[in-house]
Amino acid sequence: MKFTAILLALTFLFSCQSKKPPVLKSGLEGKPMPAVDLIASDSMTHFNTRNSEPGKPTILFAFRPGCAYCRAQTRAIVSNIEALKDINIYMICVSESALFKSYYEKYELKKYPNIKAGVDYKETFMNYFNAPIVPYLAIYDKNKKLKQVLQGKNYVSTLKDIALQ
């Protein structure tokens, strides 16, 4: 009995440490990337996700500057940017634009050529995915078709594996 209790406790402990996130189904898998209009940190420049570099996978990362998990995901991405250099990353702020500029500067997002960050002023992303929480990541293949969505903070290796597989 004691052995069984220890075995169950160890199983539970290690199952919580898995690097592989649960597979979520958005119902949009295989669909083309939505066109999300974004406004840059200068509050003047507009751009759209549909203009992502062709032939490369793309990650759409919805975040809120005040979210601790979003900040942790951003730190993980910029700290491991070399591993993600072949992936387009759109960081989509889904809250007040006043907080976005300081977030953009804090993480020095300007210096990463494969990261484009802006405010989704039309709320297109969250409405399209009906996303319940942030961080929310939508990973697209090189043909701009949705592969998988992820919620919460995820390992960079997981993002890379899904995007490049």
N, CA and C atoms as a LAMMPS dump frame, in Angstrom:
ITEM: TIMESTEP
0
ITEM: NUMBER OF ATOMS
495
ITEM: BOX BOUNDS ff ff ff
-5.0000000000000000e+02 5.0000000000000000e+02
-5.0000000000000000e+02 5.0000000000000000e+02
-5.0000000000000000e+02 5.0000000000000000e+02
ITEM: ATOMS id mol type element x y z
1 1 1 N 0.824 -1.203 0
2 1 2 C 0 0 0
3 1 3 C 0.865 1.263 0
4 2 1 N 1.915 1.25 0.817
5 2 2 C 2.816 2.402 0.899
6 2 3 C 3.529 2.61 -0.446
7 3 1 N 3.939 1.522 -1.071
8 3 2 C 4.607 1.587 -2.373
9 3 3 C 3.681 2.19 -3.428
10 4 1 N 2.418 1.777 -3.402
11 4 2 C 1.44 2.283 -4.365
12 4 3 C 1.229 3.779 -4.18
13 5 1 N 1.154 4.234 -2.939
14 5 2 C 0.964 5.661 -2.664
15 5 3 C 2.157 6.47 -3.171
16 6 1 N 3.364 5.964 -2.949
17 6 2 C 4.575 6.647 -3.422
18 6 3 C 4.596 6.677 -4.941
19 7 1 N 4.27 5.559 -5.558
20 7 2 C 4.242 5.48 -7.011
21 7 3 C 3.232 6.462 -7.6
22 8 1 N 2.049 6.551 -7.012
23 8 2 C 1.036 7.495 -7.478
24 8 3 C 1.5 8.94 -7.302
25 9 1 N 2.119 9.235 -6.178
26 9 2 C 2.619 10.589 -5.935
27 9 3 C 3.688 10.962 -6.951
28 10 1 N 4.61 10.054 -7.243
29 10 2 C 5.663 10.317 -8.229
30 10 3 C 5.08 10.491 -9.631
31 11 1 N 4.113 9.664 -9.97
32 11 2 C 3.467 9.77 -11.276
33 11 3 C 2.805 11.136 -11.428
34 12 1 N 2.078 11.563 -10.393
35 12 2 C 1.425 12.867 -10.431
36 12 3 C 2.452 13.985 -10.541
37 13 1 N 3.504 13.911 -9.758
38 13 2 C 4.539 14.942 -9.769
39 13 3 C 5.18 15.071 -11.14
40 14 1 N 5.557 13.97 -11.734
41 14 2 C 6.235 14.034 -13.033
42 14 3 C 5.279 14.331 -14.18
43 15 1 N 4.023 13.992 -14.042
44 15 2 C 3.078 14.325 -15.106
45 15 3 C 2.857 15.828 -15.179
46 16 1 N 3.045 16.533 -14.084
47 16 2 C 2.895 17.992 -14.075
48 16 3 C 4.112 18.69 -14.664
49 17 1 N 5.175 17.974 -14.897
50 17 2 C 6.404 18.572 -15.387
51 17 3 C 6.62 18.364 -16.88
52 18 1 N 5.639 17.847 -17.561
53 18 2 C 5.778 17.564 -18.982
54 18 3 C 6.05 18.826 -19.783
55 19 1 N 6.965 18.727 -20.757
56 19 2 C 7.244 19.847 -21.648
57 19 3 C 6.211 19.932 -22.763
58 20 1 N 5.459 18.892 -22.947
59 20 2 C 4.493 18.869 -24.038
60 20 3 C 3.15 19.395 -23.535
61 21 1 N 2.671 20.509 -24.133
62 21 2 C 1.398 21.075 -23.678
63 21 3 C 0.23 20.218 -24.153
64 22 1 N -0.905 20.345 -23.47
65 22 2 C -2.081 19.611 -23.953
66 22 3 C -2.49 20.157 -25.318
67 23 1 N -2.974 19.291 -26.171
68 23 2 C -3.402 19.713 -27.497
69 23 3 C -4.79 20.346 -27.377
70 24 1 N -4.867 21.611 -27.725
71 24 2 C -6.134 22.333 -27.713
72 24 3 C -6.681 22.361 -29.131
73 25 1 N -7.964 22.293 -29.247
74 25 2 C -8.606 22.388 -30.56
75 25 3 C -9.406 23.679 -30.62
76 26 1 N -9.054 24.514 -31.567
77 26 2 C -9.756 25.784 -31.742
78 26 3 C -10.906 25.639 -32.735
79 27 1 N -10.864 24.571 -33.528
80 27 2 C -11.842 24.423 -34.601
81 27 3 C -11.412 25.16 -35.861
82 28 1 N -10.268 25.827 -35.78
83 28 2 C -9.764 26.603 -36.916
84 28 3 C -8.528 25.972 -37.554
85 29 1 N -8.141 24.814 -37.07
86 29 2 C -6.961 24.138 -37.609
87 29 3 C -7.115 23.964 -39.118
88 30 1 N -6.021 24.269 -39.849
89 30 2 C -6.03 24.161 -41.302
90 30 3 C -6.569 25.401 -42.01
91 31 1 N -7.156 26.32 -41.264
92 31 2 C -7.69 27.557 -41.851
93 31 3 C -6.559 28.566 -42.052
94 32 1 N -6.733 29.484 -42.994
95 32 2 C -5.696 30.497 -43.236
96 32 3 C -5.591 31.499 -42.084
97 33 1 N -4.423 32.1 -41.984
98 33 2 C -4.147 33.099 -40.96
99 33 3 C -5.081 34.294 -41.124
100 34 1 N -5.659 34.773 -40.009
101 34 2 C -6.521 35.953 -40.121
102 34 3 C -5.69 37.204 -40.392
103 35 1 N -6.302 38.165 -41.025
104 35 2 C -5.659 39.455 -41.272
105 35 3 C -5.932 40.339 -40.055
106 36 1 N -4.906 40.517 -39.226
107 36 2 C -5.042 41.327 -38.015
108 36 3 C -4.312 42.644 -38.237
109 37 1 N -5.069 43.737 -38.173
110 37 2 C -4.478 45.071 -38.301
111 37 3 C -3.863 45.468 -36.97
112 38 1 N -2.614 45.926 -37.025
113 38 2 C -1.886 46.311 -35.817
114 38 3 C -1.345 47.724 -35.963
115 39 1 N -1.206 48.379 -34.834
116 39 2 C -0.581 49.696 -34.821
117 39 3 C 0.684 49.585 -33.972
118 40 1 N 1.792 50.087 -34.512
119 40 2 C 3.106 49.95 -33.883
120 40 3 C 3.246 50.846 -32.652
121 41 1 N 4.365 50.705 -31.973
122 41 2 C 4.608 51.449 -30.735
123 41 3 C 4.692 52.954 -30.951
124 42 1 N 4.942 53.393 -32.175
125 42 2 C 4.994 54.831 -32.454
126 42 3 C 3.593 55.441 -32.591
127 43 1 N 2.57 54.599 -32.493
128 43 2 C 1.154 54.997 -32.589
129 43 3 C 0.757 55.567 -33.944
130 44 1 N 1.615 55.399 -34.94
131 44 2 C 1.31 55.922 -36.277
132 44 3 C 1.411 54.85 -37.355
133 45 1 N 2.379 53.973 -37.229
134 45 2 C 2.626 52.959 -38.245
135 45 3 C 1.631 51.814 -38.101
136 46 1 N 0.993 51.476 -39.218
137 46 2 C 0.046 50.361 -39.254
138 46 3 C 0.658 49.233 -40.087
139 47 1 N 0.368 47.992 -39.674
140 47 2 C 0.785 46.829 -40.453
141 47 3 C -0.192 45.704 -40.195
142 48 1 N -0.061 44.616 -40.964
143 48 2 C -1.032 43.541 -40.919
144 48 3 C -0.324 42.191 -40.954
145 49 1 N -0.897 41.232 -40.249
146 49 2 C -0.313 39.879 -40.207
147 49 3 C -0.277 39.225 -41.587
148 50 1 N -1.159 39.611 -42.474
149 50 2 C -1.172 38.994 -43.806
150 50 3 C 0.112 39.274 -44.588
151 51 1 N 0.891 40.256 -44.119
152 51 2 C 2.141 40.614 -44.788
153 51 3 C 3.354 39.906 -44.192
154 52 1 N 3.116 38.819 -43.467
155 52 2 C 4.244 38.091 -42.891
156 52 3 C 5.114 37.515 -44.011
157 53 1 N 6.379 37.355 -43.703
158 53 2 C 7.334 36.863 -44.704
159 53 3 C 6.882 35.502 -45.215
160 54 1 N 6.7 35.359 -46.525
161 54 2 C 6.212 34.093 -47.087
162 54 3 C 7.247 32.966 -46.961
163 55 1 N 6.739 31.758 -46.907
164 55 2 C 7.609 30.584 -46.88
165 55 3 C 8.195 30.274 -45.515
166 56 1 N 7.752 30.994 -44.485
167 56 2 C 8.225 30.759 -43.121
168 56 3 C 7.027 30.559 -42.203
169 57 1 N 7.166 29.692 -41.203
170 57 2 C 6.076 29.576 -40.238
171 57 3 C 5.911 30.877 -39.457
172 58 1 N 4.733 31.05 -38.897
173 58 2 C 4.422 32.276 -38.166
174 58 3 C 3.737 31.938 -36.848
175 59 1 N 4.125 32.666 -35.805
176 59 2 C 3.47 32.556 -34.504
177 59 3 C 2.781 33.881 -34.23
178 60 1 N 1.477 33.812 -33.948
179 60 2 C 0.733 34.975 -33.484
180 60 3 C 0.598 34.816 -31.97
181 61 1 N 1.175 35.751 -31.236
182 61 2 C 1.246 35.672 -29.777
183 61 3 C 0.437 36.827 -29.177
184 62 1 N -0.75 36.516 -28.667
185 62 2 C -1.598 37.529 -28.026
186 62 3 C -1.181 37.677 -26.574
187 63 1 N -1.007 38.935 -26.142
188 63 2 C -0.557 39.192 -24.78
189 63 3 C -1.161 40.471 -24.234
190 64 1 N -1.064 40.605 -22.927
191 64 2 C -1.395 41.85 -22.232
192 64 3 C -0.163 42.242 -21.432
193 65 1 N 0.272 43.498 -21.499
194 65 2 C 1.483 43.917 -20.797
195 65 3 C 1.464 43.652 -19.289
196 66 1 N 0.3 43.682 -18.659
197 66 2 C 0.218 43.459 -17.217
198 66 3 C 0.214 42.004 -16.795
199 67 1 N 0.186 41.09 -17.732
200 67 2 C 0.097 39.648 -17.446
201 67 3 C 1.481 39.063 -17.174
202 68 1 N 1.66 38.471 -15.998
203 68 2 C 2.952 37.886 -15.621
204 68 3 C 3.345 36.735 -16.551
205 69 1 N 2.384 35.931 -16.98
206 69 2 C 2.685 34.806 -17.871
207 69 3 C 3.099 35.313 -19.26
208 70 1 N 2.483 36.403 -19.683
209 70 2 C 2.85 37.006 -20.973
210 70 3 C 4.272 37.547 -20.915
211 71 1 N 4.606 38.194 -19.8
212 71 2 C 5.972 38.711 -19.644
213 71 3 C 6.974 37.561 -19.624
214 72 1 N 6.63 36.473 -18.948
215 72 2 C 7.521 35.305 -18.908
216 72 3 C 7.685 34.697 -20.297
217 73 1 N 6.601 34.632 -21.07
218 73 2 C 6.68 34.094 -22.429
219 73 3 C 7.531 34.995 -23.305
220 74 1 N 7.381 36.303 -23.154
221 74 2 C 8.187 37.25 -23.921
222 74 3 C 9.657 37.108 -23.582
223 75 1 N 9.987 37.019 -22.289
224 75 2 C 11.389 36.826 -21.875
225 75 3 C 11.955 35.55 -22.474
226 76 1 N 11.173 34.477 -22.462
227 76 2 C 11.633 33.204 -23.035
228 76 3 C 11.904 33.345 -24.528
229 77 1 N 11.032 34.033 -25.222
230 77 2 C 11.2 34.204 -26.671
231 77 3 C 12.443 35.028 -26.976
232 78 1 N 12.592 36.184 -26.341
233 78 2 C 13.741 37.035 -26.674
234 78 3 C 15.054 36.435 -26.182
235 79 1 N 15.009 35.664 -25.095
236 79 2 C 16.228 35.017 -24.601
237 79 3 C 16.686 33.879 -25.509
238 80 1 N 15.75 33.342 -26.273
239 80 2 C 16.047 32.207 -27.156
240 80 3 C 15.746 32.547 -28.608
241 81 1 N 15.931 33.795 -28.953
242 81 2 C 15.544 34.26 -30.287
243 81 3 C 16.305 33.532 -31.394
244 82 1 N 17.512 33.127 -31.126
245 82 2 C 18.304 32.413 -32.142
246 82 3 C 17.611 31.109 -32.557
247 83 1 N 16.981 30.429 -31.598
248 83 2 C 16.266 29.185 -31.905
249 83 3 C 15.02 29.45 -32.753
250 84 1 N 14.521 30.678 -32.708
251 84 2 C 13.289 31.026 -33.425
252 84 3 C 13.535 31.914 -34.637
253 85 1 N 14.782 32.038 -35.048
254 85 2 C 15.144 32.982 -36.124
255 85 3 C 14.46 32.697 -37.453
256 86 1 N 14.032 31.463 -37.694
257 86 2 C 13.38 31.105 -38.955
258 86 3 C 11.86 31.135 -38.869
259 87 1 N 11.352 31.81 -37.846
260 87 2 C 9.91 31.884 -37.614
261 87 3 C 9.5 33.347 -37.502
262 88 1 N 8.453 33.745 -38.236
263 88 2 C 7.876 35.082 -38.078
264 88 3 C 7.112 35.095 -36.758
265 89 1 N 7.3 36.13 -35.967
266 89 2 C 6.576 36.24 -34.705
267 89 3 C 5.847 37.58 -34.684
268 90 1 N 4.533 37.51 -34.521
269 90 2 C 3.727 38.708 -34.347
270 90 3 C 3.26 38.73 -32.897
271 91 1 N 3.733 39.723 -32.159
272 91 2 C 3.301 39.911 -30.784
273 91 3 C 2.144 40.904 -30.812
274 92 1 N 0.976 40.409 -30.424
275 92 2 C -0.262 41.153 -30.58
276 92 3 C -0.785 41.575 -29.214
277 93 1 N -0.658 42.86 -28.922
278 93 2 C -1.149 43.403 -27.662
279 93 3 C -2.661 43.528 -27.75
280 94 1 N -3.36 42.923 -26.804
281 94 2 C -4.821 42.916 -26.837
282 94 3 C -5.419 43.763 -25.706
283 95 1 N -4.655 44.764 -25.273
284 95 2 C -5.159 45.669 -24.238
285 95 3 C -4.763 47.099 -24.559
286 96 1 N -4.848 47.955 -23.567
287 96 2 C -4.595 49.379 -23.755
288 96 3 C -3.253 49.641 -24.416
289 97 1 N -3.277 50.516 -25.4
290 97 2 C -2.045 50.834 -26.114
291 97 3 C -1.082 51.666 -25.264
292 98 1 N -1.575 52.323 -24.215
293 98 2 C -0.709 53.137 -23.361
294 98 3 C 0.366 52.279 -22.688
295 99 1 N 0.049 51.058 -22.347
296 99 2 C 1.007 50.165 -21.689
297 99 3 C 1.924 49.463 -22.691
298 100 1 N 1.49 49.412 -23.928
299 100 2 C 2.247 48.678 -24.935
300 100 3 C 3.617 49.281 -25.208
301 101 1 N 3.696 50.577 -25.324
302 101 2 C 4.963 51.224 -25.679
303 101 3 C 6.065 50.906 -24.668
304 102 1 N 5.763 50.968 -23.379
305 102 2 C 6.793 50.664 -22.374
306 102 3 C 7.173 49.181 -22.415
307 103 1 N 6.218 48.308 -22.709
308 103 2 C 6.493 46.871 -22.851
309 103 3 C 7.445 46.642 -24.03
310 104 1 N 7.134 47.285 -25.132
311 104 2 C 7.939 47.188 -26.352
312 104 3 C 9.378 47.633 -26.073
313 105 1 N 9.523 48.72 -25.365
314 105 2 C 10.86 49.235 -25.043
315 105 3 C 11.573 48.368 -24.018
316 106 1 N 10.864 47.912 -22.998
317 106 2 C 11.471 47.09 -21.944
318 106 3 C 12.114 45.826 -22.515
319 107 1 N 11.413 45.171 -23.419
320 107 2 C 11.919 43.922 -24
321 107 3 C 12.716 44.152 -25.279
322 108 1 N 12.949 45.398 -25.633
323 108 2 C 13.744 45.786 -26.799
324 108 3 C 13.317 45.023 -28.058
325 109 1 N 12.031 44.965 -28.286
326 109 2 C 11.491 44.179 -29.394
327 109 3 C 11.931 44.703 -30.756
328 110 1 N 12.293 45.958 -30.816
329 110 2 C 12.738 46.567 -32.069
330 110 3 C 13.982 45.89 -32.644
331 111 1 N 14.826 45.344 -31.779
332 111 2 C 16.096 44.804 -32.26
333 111 3 C 16.007 43.379 -32.83
334 112 1 N 14.823 42.789 -32.835
335 112 2 C 14.667 41.426 -33.357
336 112 3 C 13.956 41.478 -34.708
337 113 1 N 14.68 41.177 -35.791
338 113 2 C 14.091 41.328 -37.13
339 113 3 C 12.89 40.428 -37.415
340 114 1 N 12.789 39.302 -36.735
341 114 2 C 11.664 38.403 -37.014
342 114 3 C 10.464 38.659 -36.095
343 115 1 N 10.566 39.654 -35.199
344 115 2 C 9.44 40 -34.321
345 115 3 C 8.829 41.315 -34.784
346 116 1 N 7.52 41.281 -34.956
347 116 2 C 6.754 42.493 -35.227
348 116 3 C 5.728 42.57 -34.096
349 117 1 N 5.643 43.728 -33.462
350 117 2 C 4.738 43.869 -32.324
351 117 3 C 3.858 45.09 -32.497
352 118 1 N 2.597 44.941 -32.126
353 118 2 C 1.666 46.044 -32.229
354 118 3 C 0.392 45.79 -31.456
355 119 1 N -0.435 46.798 -31.404
356 119 2 C -1.712 46.732 -30.695
357 119 3 C -2.817 46.371 -31.681
358 120 1 N -3.614 45.388 -31.309
359 120 2 C -4.765 44.966 -32.101
360 120 3 C -5.937 45.883 -31.743
361 121 1 N -5.95 47.045 -32.351
362 121 2 C -6.913 48.078 -31.989
363 121 3 C -8.34 47.756 -32.439
364 122 1 N -8.498 46.774 -33.296
365 122 2 C -9.839 46.371 -33.734
366 122 3 C -10.329 45.116 -32.997
367 123 1 N -9.488 44.56 -32.12
368 123 2 C -9.806 43.361 -31.334
369 123 3 C -10.091 42.145 -32.221
370 124 1 N -9.454 42.104 -33.365
371 124 2 C -9.663 41.02 -34.325
372 124 3 C -9.194 39.672 -33.799
373 125 1 N -7.999 39.627 -33.216
374 125 2 C -7.41 38.35 -32.8
375 125 3 C -8.286 37.624 -31.779
376 126 1 N -8.599 38.286 -30.677
377 126 2 C -9.358 37.64 -29.604
378 126 3 C -10.755 37.237 -30.073
379 127 1 N -11.355 38.04 -30.939
380 127 2 C -12.675 37.697 -31.473
381 127 3 C -12.592 36.512 -32.436
382 128 1 N -11.582 36.499 -33.28
383 128 2 C -11.427 35.417 -34.256
384 128 3 C -11.237 34.071 -33.558
385 129 1 N -10.348 34.046 -32.57
386 129 2 C -10.055 32.787 -31.879
387 129 3 C -10.978 32.511 -30.698
388 130 1 N -11.766 33.495 -30.306
389 130 2 C -12.575 33.357 -29.101
390 130 3 C -11.675 32.909 -27.946
391 131 1 N -10.515 33.543 -27.858
392 131 2 C -9.48 33.159 -26.893
393 131 3 C -9.91 33.522 -25.479
394 132 1 N -9.895 32.534 -24.581
395 132 2 C -10.356 32.795 -23.223
396 132 3 C -9.315 33.457 -22.322
397 133 1 N -8.028 33.279 -22.646
398 133 2 C -6.964 33.814 -21.8
399 133 3 C -5.778 34.253 -22.651
400 134 1 N -4.868 34.971 -22.016
401 134 2 C -3.556 35.252 -22.59
402 134 3 C -2.538 34.711 -21.59
403 135 1 N -1.356 34.35 -22.039
404 135 2 C -0.938 34.312 -23.428
405 135 3 C -1.696 33.247 -24.228
406 136 1 N -1.922 33.604 -25.471
407 136 2 C -2.585 32.711 -26.424
408 136 3 C -1.744 32.752 -27.682
409 137 1 N -1.286 31.597 -28.11
410 137 2 C -0.392 31.526 -29.268
411 137 3 C -1.02 30.677 -30.361
412 138 1 N -1.042 31.216 -31.557
413 138 2 C -1.536 30.493 -32.732
414 138 3 C -0.334 30.258 -33.639
415 139 1 N -0.066 28.995 -33.943
416 139 2 C 1.121 28.645 -34.718
417 139 3 C 0.698 28.195 -36.116
418 140 1 N 1.253 28.888 -37.121
419 140 2 C 0.924 28.649 -38.52
420 140 3 C 2.12 28.055 -39.251
421 141 1 N 1.823 27.217 -40.247
422 141 2 C 2.886 26.634 -41.065
423 141 3 C 3.355 27.648 -42.108
424 142 1 N 4.289 27.233 -42.927
425 142 2 C 4.863 28.148 -43.927
426 142 3 C 3.846 28.575 -44.988
427 143 1 N 2.721 27.859 -45.083
428 143 2 C 1.657 28.212 -46.024
429 143 3 C 0.549 29.035 -45.364
430 144 1 N 0.819 29.496 -44.136
431 144 2 C -0.111 30.321 -43.363
432 144 3 C -1.411 29.6 -43.023
433 145 1 N -1.309 28.303 -42.754
434 145 2 C -2.446 27.498 -42.299
435 145 3 C -2.225 27.161 -40.829
436 146 1 N -3.277 27.278 -40.019
437 146 2 C -3.158 27.042 -38.585
438 146 3 C -2.807 25.593 -38.283
439 147 1 N -1.754 25.422 -37.508
440 147 2 C -1.341 24.098 -37.059
441 147 3 C -1.906 23.796 -35.678
442 148 1 N -1.675 24.739 -34.736
443 148 2 C -2.074 24.473 -33.36
444 148 3 C -2.163 25.779 -32.582
445 149 1 N -3.018 25.783 -31.568
446 149 2 C -3.072 26.903 -30.63
447 149 3 C -2.586 26.417 -29.272
448 150 1 N -1.999 27.337 -28.516
449 150 2 C -1.504 27.053 -27.174
450 150 3 C -1.958 28.166 -26.242
451 151 1 N -2.215 27.803 -25.002
452 151 2 C -2.566 28.786 -23.983
453 151 3 C -1.518 28.758 -22.887
454 152 1 N -1.331 29.877 -22.222
455 152 2 C -0.38 29.944 -21.125
456 152 3 C 1.042 30.04 -21.635
457 153 1 N 1.985 30.048 -20.698
458 153 2 C 3.386 30.117 -21.067
459 153 3 C 3.85 28.748 -21.545
460 154 1 N 4.601 28.728 -22.633
461 154 2 C 5.099 27.482 -23.22
462 154 3 C 6.602 27.561 -23.428
463 155 1 N 7.227 26.405 -23.436
464 155 2 C 8.66 26.332 -23.715
465 155 3 C 8.927 26.766 -25.15
466 156 1 N 10.028 27.45 -25.359
467 156 2 C 10.437 27.869 -26.698
468 156 3 C 10.646 26.638 -27.583
469 157 1 N 11.185 25.577 -27.016
470 157 2 C 11.402 24.354 -27.796
471 157 3 C 10.074 23.794 -28.308
472 158 1 N 9.012 23.925 -27.535
473 158 2 C 7.685 23.475 -27.978
474 158 3 C 7.203 24.324 -29.152
475 159 1 N 7.352 25.646 -29.026
476 159 2 C 6.936 26.539 -30.111
477 159 3 C 7.696 26.209 -31.403
478 160 1 N 8.988 26.039 -31.26
479 160 2 C 9.838 25.742 -32.422
480 160 3 C 9.449 24.393 -33.039
481 161 1 N 9.262 23.383 -32.208
482 161 2 C 8.921 22.054 -32.716
483 161 3 C 7.618 22.077 -33.487
484 162 1 N 6.6 22.741 -32.963
485 162 2 C 5.313 22.792 -33.657
486 162 3 C 5.43 23.575 -34.959
487 163 1 N 6.095 24.716 -34.899
488 163 2 C 6.199 25.581 -36.082
489 163 3 C 6.983 24.928 -37.21
490 164 1 N 8.04 24.214 -36.858
491 164 2 C 8.931 23.675 -37.896
492 164 3 C 8.672 22.222 -38.265
493 165 1 N 7.774 21.55 -37.597
494 165 2 C 7.524 20.129 -37.927
495 165 3 C 6.739 19.967 -39.202
